[in-house]
Amino acid sequence: MLKTTFVFLLMICGLLLFSDTIYAHTIKKRKIKRQFKHSLIMRDHFTGFALYDLDDQKMIYELNADKYFIPASNTKLFTFYTCLKMLGDSIPGLRYELRNDSLVFWGTGDPSFLHSDLKGTKGLDFLARSNKKLYYATTGYKNDFFGTGWAWGDYNDYYQAEITGFPIEDNVALIYADGNGNLQIKPSYLKRFLNSDTSYHPDKFKVKRDFLSNNFVYPAMPVPPNFRQETPWKTSTELTLELLRDTLKKPVWAVSIPLNATAKTIYNTSTRAVYKRMLQPSDNFIAEQLLLTCSSVKFNTLNTDSVISYAKTHFLNDLPDEPQWIDGSGLSRMNLFTPRSIIVLLQKIKNEVNNDQLLYSMLPAGGATGTLRNAYKTDNGQVFVWAKTGSLSNNYNQSGYLVTRKGKRLAFSFMNNNFTRPVKEIRDEMVRIMTYIHEQF
């Protein structure tokens, strides 16, 4: 009898120890809720949060997770997933047909063509090697040069390059001071449009482009040493032709010919490199152009609306809340997503990539790369958060993945809209809460 009792007590102790171990590894909802309840910063604006356990496949905590928020560049996660589903290992650079002594080519929206960072040159090399007469087919692009809901007053800012069917060099002019203190512009073709304007009096030295043309003006004052500015140029068929001619050093003519489905494809750059460039510095130009590339692959035309509609119907029809998805980059304040829908999207992205380290390598990493490099501190040199940021005036969001000290793998969407505080205060409080979750669980 004594032996039986002893064995029974051992079993009870074992069960208690086992339950304590399980409990210790359970992320406690009440502790996370307390972080928000006692945060003065998170209580003075519209905050949404969703935290999901990827291993146990269950939602841990939600705050306004079913409410719609302006996502800003979190929209790029939707673009990213659509590209994962529709594009292969390489970006289609251009489509072409050989017709007797002529080579007719169409744009695919490829953002890597002579891009300042990606430097996609395979399409250019193909055109340069050809001994045929070159004809650029201008048909295909079906949208405006700005996305729906974009702030037209930002046209002079680097982050709002115009959208076009055949982008070249980011669709952005680089204006800089050379070693002699003279103002230069790249591509050099635009130098003829860069002029001093004595009636232009900005607070500091700045170049301004005319809204409807490529006339760039600068104030009549000394050029600051190391001056550097990126300004989108005004896109047009004529400018595309001139830049191609100037680069290829051969004639290129425009022609209006519909794309034939049998046209061949030249692939330019690896998709992985393009996704990384889109996600880490949050490149709006690449995001918008990638949706056109998807449209080119699926529909043989370049239409953002068509590919968004297709993605919502075929890839995103199981989200908890239907996304109001307008553009590829998140520049439009008309985009509206819920945190819990973004959680499902993050699971889809994770499953599609099917390699955590590869996925993390493309996203901003807290304390290490991209837009999170200076936001977080690593944990003894180890990154623990990988997420896409999203920032517009009065809005700041982060959505992505977090690994706790105990090895829990989590997905989160943390959204903040309509605040009047400095964005740094919002970001620092988000970092504090996410770091707490990492350290405690």
Buried (B, 14 or more C-beta within 10 A) or exposed (E): EEEEEEEEEEEEEEEEEEEEEEEEBEBEEEEBBEBBEEBEBBEEBBBBBBBBBBEEEEBBBBBBBEBBBBBBBBBBBBBBBBBBBBBEEBBBBBBBBEEEEBBBBBBBBBBBBBBEBBBBBBBBEBBEEBEBBBBBBBBBBBBEBBBBEBBEEEBBEBBBBBBBBBBBBBBBBBBBBEEEEEBBBBBEBBBEBBEEEEEBEEEEBBBBBEEEEBBBBBBEEEBEEEBEBBBBBBBBBEBBBBBBBEBBEEEBEEEEBEBEEEBEBBBBBBBBBBBBBBBBBBBBBBBBBBBBBBBBBBBBBBBBBBBBEBBBEEBBEEBBBBBBBBBBBBBBBBBBBBBBBBBBBBBBBBEEBEEBEEBBBBBBBBBBBBBBEEBBEEBEEEBBBBBBBBBBEBBBBBBBBBBBEEEBBBBBBBBBBEBEBEBEEBBEBBBEBBBEBBEBB
